Amino acid sequence: MLSKKVFSLFTFSFYLLLCGSSSAQTSSDTLRADLEQITIQAAYSPITIGNAPMAFSYRLRSQDDLGSRTAATLDDLTFSIPGINVQNRENYALGERLSIRGLGWRSPFGVRGVQVLLDDLPLTVADGQSIMNMIDPAMVRRIELLRGPSATFWGNSSGGVLYLSTVPNRDDPFLSFRTYGGSYETLKQEVRFNHSSKGTHLYGYSTLFQTDGYRDHSAAQLFRGSLGLDQVLNDKTRIKINGNYTTMPKAQHPGALTESMLENSPREARQNFESSRAGKEFQQAMAGASVLREFDSGIMEFSLHGTYRDLENPLPFGFIGLKRFAGGARGTYSFSSLPFELDTGFELKIQQDDRLETNIINGERGNDVIVEQTEDVNNRSIFMRSSIPISDRLTLSGGARADWIRYESTDDLGEDLEGNREFFSLNPSAGISYRFGSSQMFANFSTSFETPTTTELVNRPGGGNGFNQNVDPEKAISLEAGIRGSLQSLNGRYDVTVYRMQVEDILLGFQTETGGPVFFRNEGETNHYGIESSIRFNPDPLYSLDLMANVLRAAFNGGEFDGNNLPGVPTFKVGAIATLRPGSQIVSADFRFTDRYAADSANENWTDSFLVTNLRWSTTPLTLGDKLSLKPFVNLTNIFDTRYATSVNINAFGGFFFEPGAARSFNGGFKLTFQ
């Protein structure tokens, strides 16, 4: 049962939703009625916003938000979007924790269970792990989120899909430079360019970020760059080419804290993490190309992508090195000459990891080899989706995807090993959509599956090379229904969705020693029930409001922890952005409330609920010449200096669960724009 405080907050949020439906005018980053025909790229299928039979969210960031919001981490862009929970660990060595409706909750680092794409490049590799460091949230222009299981579209590890685009509009400014600095010796520079001429669109960016971090031993440096080309060859053919490069020469790892350390010394680093120089260094390059060709019978699209990653990861229990080569191909054909929509396709993903784990001595690699092997993952799939219009208002849809996944490991130490795993999964989906006026009702049945990643298979309680033979994929079945639409006379948008999801053979992480590796086992099933709601409106040019409220009950069903809440998954969340625009001034406030949640499967350790408030000030651009403008801005974060755990190290050994959020801080800077 929700506490009285949580119930009161939910009642207040619902009241605002009702009030919002009686006044509005859409701001520049709100989904407008005229966007109904936009294709949802996260579905990688010609589904438009107006007929999508599933829960999704779409955000197009305004120029003001792009100019004044620092967006150093992804939670700064997603806290007001329903269904998604991004927890900023204040730790660049681990990155953010991301879950969608509770899927992905177990991840000790990186992202599991959900699919992530950046400018059409899959950040999720064949084994289901997503590396988020490639994303510079400040450069993200558009956000799309499929909020339910989506294996019909993306296969393995698709408990939801987050699609991010940094591609500017063709008529956006030619060149911009932004810089800011602030608390904890944080400094960032950003350069972005955009050129469009006839059928050619060339764009890209380069950013450099560095910080000493809120906590001891949490400094980081990051360089990111991107280049893209969209070229129309003729009236039937179009090609896209893009590439991304990221290097992180420093990311110190301070470790999680006990409850008493969180309360008394939240900036402290764990002694064994500091003495072992725990952290991460990596460089990663990604490139992709696609061609779209129109025929009399339909549209063909074929794409290729590749990734190289070189990682060194010293930790208290050992020194991990990984070289990864990954990539894939995807082909689709969308028939346009039929009385109904029909999309067919195939996908191939490959991954090769060269792994070397040794002992660690004073932060340096030792000579005692623990694991030395090559791990190969091959994912082959075929899929089909169809949408049948029953009438102008009613549409039925359905689809299915079959995936064959094989894991192989090759021992480099001359030892016998259990090296191969094979998995097969068939995932259907079905939906119905009914439009009336400017609104849409929908219902959707969908499924997903999630194999263990190579890291989770390698980490065996017995140690040594090979893969764990005792863990299997987890599978999810979901039912959802909702209503969404535009309030045309009020220029607003609303969205309310209810859902139930069951996950079987869940992958559960555990540790056997303090600071040791995380092992995994299958442990029963979980049930997820939820309500997602959001409203965005702009009743007057003077002010606007963006409000989201989530209620999620995710609990174990059966097994050792029957009835307990899933750790790391808050039951109740509210996110809101309120903006005032008096004259040329722009003042925004972010409100983020998160209810208490468990840190372990036994539910013996919990975070406290917290409310964090951030303020931003900026102005409309100041004209400095015919083609030059200046936009200053100031950000105040956690203005009430709330002490809280922003994330948890789930099921950690020795009580080291809590990862503290930063105290009150500020930054300020400016953006120069050349038309």
N, C-alpha and C positions, 0 to 999 in steps of 0.2 A: 504494500500500500504506500502511496506517495505521502510524504510528510505534508503537514499543513502549509509550510512555507512554499513547497514546490507546487502544491495544489493552488495556492493563492497566485503564484506567478503564472501558472498555466491559465487560470481564470482571467487574469489581467491581459495576458497575451491574446486569448480568444476574444476578449472584449475589444481589443485594438483591431483585431481582424474584422469584427463586425462593424466597428466605427469606420474602418478604412474603406469598407464597401459602400460608404455613403458620400465619399469625396475623393477626387483624384485628378491629376494630369501627369502624363508619363514623362519621366526624366530621361536623359540621353542614354543611360545604361539600363533602362527597363525594357523588357520584352514587349514590343508593341504589337498591335493587331496586324500591322502590315508585314510582320515577320512570319506569318503562318506558313508560307510556302518555302521557308528555309529548310534545306535538307539537314537532317541530324547526322553530323559526321561521326559521332560516337557509335552509331549503329552500322556504319560502313555499308549502307544500303539506302536506296532512294526513299526513305521514310521522311515525310515532312512533319513539321511541328503540328500542323493542323489535323493530321490523321494518325498520329502515333498512338498505338494502343498500349502504352506502358508509361510508368512514372518516369519523368525526366525533368531536369532543370537546365535552363539556358541563361547565360549572363553575358552581356556585351558591355565591357567596361567603358565608361565615359572618358573623355580627354582630361577632365578635371581629376578623376580618380587615378588615371595613368600618370598624371603630373605630380600629385601631392601625396599619394599613399606609397610609403616606402616598400611595402610588400616584400620584406626580406625572407619570409617563409610562407608556405602555401596556406597555412591557417588564416592568414590575413585576407585571403580572397574567398574562403569557403565557409566562414563561420555563420554567414547569413543564408546559406543554401541548405535546404532540408535534405536529410538522409545521409549526409557525409559527416564524418567526424575526423578532423585532422588535429593531432596533438603535437605542438611544437615542443620538443624535448629540451630546447636551448642547448643542443648538442649536435654540431655539424658532423661529427664522426658517426652518429647513428641516423641522423635525418629525422623527418617527421614520421609519426605513426598515423596511418590512414586506415579507416574502416568505413564501410558502407553498410548500413543497417546491421552493424555488428560483425560482418564478415571482414576478415583481415585483422581481427583483434589480437591474435597470438603473436604477431611479428615482433621479434626481439630487435631487429634492425631492418632497414629497407621496408618494402611493402609486400604483403602476401594477399592472396585471395581476391584481388580486384585488378582490373586491366587499366593501364595508364598509357595514353598516347600524347605525344608532343609534335604538333605540325605533321600529322599523319605517320610519324615514326613511332613504332611500338617500343615503349620503355620496358614492357613486360616481355621477358625472354621465354624460351620454350619450357623451362621448368616452373614458370609461374612467378618468379621474383621480379619486382620492379625496382629500379634504382632511380630515386627522385632527385639526386644532386644535379642531374642534367637540366632541370627546370629552374630558370630564373623567374620567380613569380612576378617580379616587377615588369617583365616583358610580355606577360600573358595578356592578350587582347580579348579573347573569347573563351568561355568556360561552358562545357556541356557535361552533363552527368546523367547516365542511365542508373537509376537507383535500385534496380532489382537484378537478380541473376540473369546473365546475358550470354550464356555459353553458346546459344544458337548463333550469335554474331562472332564471338571471339574465342570460344573453346576454353582451354585450361585457364583456371584462375580468373574467372569472369563473374565473381559475385556482384559486380557492378562495373561500370566503365566511366572513367574520368578522361575526357578529351580536352586538351588545352591547345590553343592556337595563339601564336605570336605574330601571325601575318597581319600587317597593317592594311587598312583600306587603300585603294589606289590613289585616292585624293588626300590622304593624310600628309602631314608636312614632310618635306624632302629630307631634312636633317634635324636632329635634336640632340642636346647634351644635357644630362642631369647629374648633379652631384649633391651629396649630403654627408654630414658627419654628426656624431653625437656621443652618447654615453658608451662606456666600456671601450673607448678608443675605436669606435666604429666609423668606417669611412667607405664610401662607394662612389664610383664613377660609371656612367652609362652613356654610350653613344649608339644612336639608332638612325638608320637611313632608309629611304623609301623612294624608288624611282619607277615611274610608269610612263610608257610611251607606246601608243597603238596596242599591239598584242603582247608587249613585253612588260612584265612586272618583276623588278629586282628589289630585294629588301634584305635587311639583316641587322644585327646588333653585336655589340661587344661590351662586356661589363666586368668590372673588377671590384671585389668586395673583400674587406678584411675587418676583423674585430678581435679584441682580447677576450670577449665573452663575459657574460654575467658572473659565471663561476670561475674559481681557480682552475687552471689547467683546462680551459675550454676555448682557447684562441683558434681562429680559423682564417684561411685565405682561399678565395675562390675566383677563378677566371672562367668566364663563359663567352662563347662566341657562336654566332649562327649566320648562315647565308642561304637565301632561297631564291629560286627563279620559277616563275609561272609564265610559260610561253605558249601562245596560241599559234599553231603552225598553219592551220587553215580552218575553214568553217566546220570541219568534222573532227579535227585532231588537236589535242592539247597535251602538253607535257609539263610535269613539275619535277624540280630537282631541289633538294635541300640537304644541308649538312650542319651538324652541331659538334662543338668541341668544348670539353670542360676539363679543367685540371684543378685539383685541390692539393697543393703542396703541404698544407698543414691543416689538421683538424684534430685537436686534442680531445681526449675522452676522459671526463672527470668521474664517471661512474654514478650510479644511483645511490640514494641515501636512505638511512633508517628514519623512522618517524621523529625520533628525538633530534637527529641531525637536521632534518627539514625544519623543525621548529626553532632550533637554537643557532644553527650555523649553515643556512641554506647555500651560501656561496662556497662552502668547503668542497674540496675534491677528495675522493677516496685515496688513502695513502698508497695502497698497492697499485692503483691505476696511475698515480703520479710517478711513483718510483720506477714503474715498468715503462714509462713514457707511452702509455696506451693512447691510441689514436688511429688515424687513417690518412693515407696518402694515395691518390689515384689520379689517373688521366683516362679519359674516355672520349672516343670519337664515334660519331654515327653519321651515316649518309643514306639517302634514299632517293628513288626516282620512280615516277609513275607516268603512264601514258593512258589517256582516255580517248577512245575512238568511237564515233557514232556511225552506226550502220542503219539500213532501212528497217531492220527488225528489232534493233535495240542498241544498247550502249555497252561496250566492253571497256573494262579498266584492268590494267595489269601493273603491279608494283613490285619493286625489289628494295630491300634494305639490309644494311650490315652494321655491326657494332664491334668495336675493339675496346677492351677495358684492361687496365694494368693496375693492380691493387696491392698495397702493402699495409698490413693491419696488425701492429703489435698490441697484444692484450696480456693481462696478468698471467694467464695460463699457457701462453704460447705466441708464436709469431706466425701469422697466416699470410701467405702470398698467393695471388690468383691472377692468371692471365686468361681472359675470356675472348673468344671469337664467337659471335652470334649473328644470325641474320635470318632471312626468309624471303618468301615470294607469296604473293596473293593475286588471284585472278577472279574476276566476277563478270557476269554477263546479265544485264537487266533487260528483259524483253519489253518492248514498247508497242508491239503490233498485236498483242493479245487483248481480250476484253477484261483482263485482270492483270495485276502486277505479278511478275515471276522473276526472281533473282536466283541465280545458281553460282556456285564458285568452289574454289579449292584454296587451301593454304598449306604452306610448308614452313616450319620453323626448325632451325638447327642451332645447336649450342655446343661449344667445346670449352671446358674449363681445365686449365693446367694448374693443379693445386699442390702447394708445398706448405706443410705445417711442421714447424720445429719448436724446440724449446726456446726460451727467451732469456737473455742475460743482460741486465742493465739497459733494457730497451732495444737491444740489438739481437739479430737472429743468431741462435745457437747452432751447434753442429749435430744435435740429436734429432734425427728426422722422426716425426710422429706419423705424418701422412704424406705420401708423394704419389700422386696418381693423376691420370687424365680421365675426365668425365665427359661423356657425350650424351646429348639429349636430342632426339629426333621426334618431331610432332607433325604428323600428316593428317589432313582433314578434308572432308567435303561437306558442303552445306547447301541448303535451299530454303528460300522464304517466299511466301505468296500472300498477296492481299487482294481480297475479293470485295468489290463494292456491291452491297445488296440494294442500296438505294443512295440517294444524294446525301443522306444523313448517316446511314449505317454501313460499317465496314467490318468484315471478318478477316483475320490474318492468322498465319501459322507458319511454322518453320521447324527445321531439325538440322542438327550437325553431328557428324560422327568423327571422333578423334582417336587416332592410334599414337601412343607415346611410348618410346623405348629409351631407357637409361642404360648406358654401358660405362663401365670403368675399367681402365687399363692400369695395372699395377706397375710402378716403376722401381719397386724395391725387391722384386723377385719373390714375393710372398703369395700364398694361396689366398684368394679372396672371393667373397660372394658379390659378384660385380654387376649383375644385370637385373633390371626390373622392367616389366611391360604392363601397360595399362590401356584399356579401351573404354570409351564412354560415348553413349548416344544421348543427346540432349534435345528434347523437343520443346516447343513453346507454342502458345495459342493466345489470341487476344481478340477483343471486340471493342469497337469505338463507335460512339453515337454523338453526333453534333446537333446542337440546337441553339439558334441565335448565335451569340459570340462565345458560347461555352461548349465543352466537350466532356462527356462521361466515358469512362473506359474500364475494362476489366482485363486482367492478364494472368496467364499461367506460364511460369518460366522455370528453368532449371539451370544448374551449374555444377561443376566439379572442380576440385583443386587437388592436384598431386603434391606430394612433398617436394620441396626444392632440393637441389643437389646438396646444399649445405645441411639441410635437415636429414637427408639420407646418410651423409658422411658421418655426422655426429652420432656415434654409437656408444652406448654405455661401456661396451667392452673395448673400445678404441680400435686402432688399426685401419688399414685400407679397406676399400669395398663400400657397399651400400647396406643400410639397415633393411633386412628382409621382413621386418615385423610391422611396418607402417604402410598404410594404404591411403588412397585418396579419400577426401571427404566430399560429400555430395549434398546439394541443397535443392529443395523444392519450394516454390513460392507461389502464393496467390495474392493479388493486389487489386484494388479497385479505387477509383478516385474521380474527382471532377476538377476541372481547371478551365480558365478562360479569361477573357478581357472584360473590363468594366468600361465600355467604350465612352459612355457619357462622362466617366470619371477619369479616363485615361490611366487605368491601373490594371494589374494582373493578380490573380489569386490561384491557389493550388492546394487541394486537400486530398490526401491519399491514406488509405488504411491497408494493412498487409499482414499476412501471416507467413512465416517461413520455417521450415524444418531442415536441420542440417544433421546428417548422419555420419558416423565414423569420424568425429571431429579430431583434428590433430592438436594435441595438448602438449605444451612445452613444460619442461621441468629441469631443475639443476640439482646436482648432487654435492656441490661444494661452492663456497663463496668465491665469486669471480670466475667460476668455471664455465665450460661450454653449456649450451642449452640443448637438451635432448628432447625427442618427441615420441609420443605414442598415441594410438587411437583410443578415445575414451567416450563411448556412448554417443549421445546426440544432444542437440540443443534446439529449443523452440524460441522463435523470435516473433513478437507481436508489436505492432507500432502504428502510430498516427504521425503523419508529416503534414505540416501546414506552412504556407508562406503567403505573404501579400506584399506588393510593392506599389506604391502610389505617390503622386506628386500633385496634390490638390491645388497648389498655387506655385508660381515661379519662385516664391519666397522660400518654400520648404518642401521636403520630400521625406518619405519613410520607407524603409525596407525591413520587414520583420519576418522571422522564422521561428517556429516552435516545433520541437520533436519530442515525442514520448516513445520510448522503446523498452520493452521488457524482454530481455534475452537471458534464458536460464538453461542450465543443464537438465536433461531429461533422462534419468537412469544413471547407472554407474556410481562411482564413489561420491560424486558431488551433486547427486540428484536434488533438484529444486534450488540450487544456489545460482546466484547471478553470474553471468560471464564477467571475468575480470577485465578491466580496461574499457568497459562499455557503460557510459552514463545512461541512467534511465530518462533523464529529462534535460533538455538543452533549449536555451533561447538565444538567438542572435539578432541584433537590430542595428541599423544604421540610420541615424537622424541627421539631416542636413539643412542648414539655414543659409540663405543667399541674400543678405541685406546689401543692396547696391552691388559694388564690385567685390565685396568680401564673401568668402565661402568658409563656413564653419561646420564641421562634421563631428559627430560623436558615435563611437562604436560601443555597444554593450554586449557582453558575452557572459551568460550565466550557465554554469555547468553543475549539475547535481552531484552529490557524492557517488563514488563507484568503488567496487572492490578491486584490490590489487592482487589477490590470489584466488585460486579456484575454491579454496576452503572458505572463503569469505570471512576470514579472521582479521584482515587488515583492509582499511578503507581510507580513501582520500576524504577531505572535507569538501563540501560544496563551496563554490566561489563565484563572485561577480567581478569582472575586470572591465574597466571603462577606459577608453582611449579617446583623445581629442586631436583634431587636425584643423589647421588654419591655412588658408591660401587665398589667393586673389584671382580674378580673371586676368588673363595675360596682359602684361604691360607692354605697350607698343614702343619699341626702341628705334624703329625705322620702317621702311616699306615692307621688308621681308623678315624682320627680326623682332622677336617678342621674348619677354622674361616673365617667369612665374615663380615667385618665392613661396616657400611653405615651411611649416613647423608642425611636428608631431610630438604629442605627449602620450606616453604609454603607461598604463596602470597608474592613473593619476591619484588613486586613493591608496597606493602602496600596499595592495593586498598580498598577503603571503599565502601561497598555494602550491599544490603539486600540479604541474601542467601535464604530466604523463606519469606512467608507472612502468617499472620493469617487472612484467607479469611473472608470478610464481618464483621470484628470486630466492636464492638460498640465503639464510642468515638475516632476513628482514630488510635487505637493501632494495626496497621497492620504489622509492619516490624520487621523481625528477622535478626539481623546483622550477617554477616560473620566475621570470625576471622581476625585480622590484621596479619602482618608479624610474622612468628614464625618458630621455628626449632626443630628438634629432631635428636638424633643420638644414635646408639647402635651397637650391633653385634649379629651374629648368629653362634652358635657352632653346628656342625653336626657330629654325630657318625655313621659310616657305619655299 
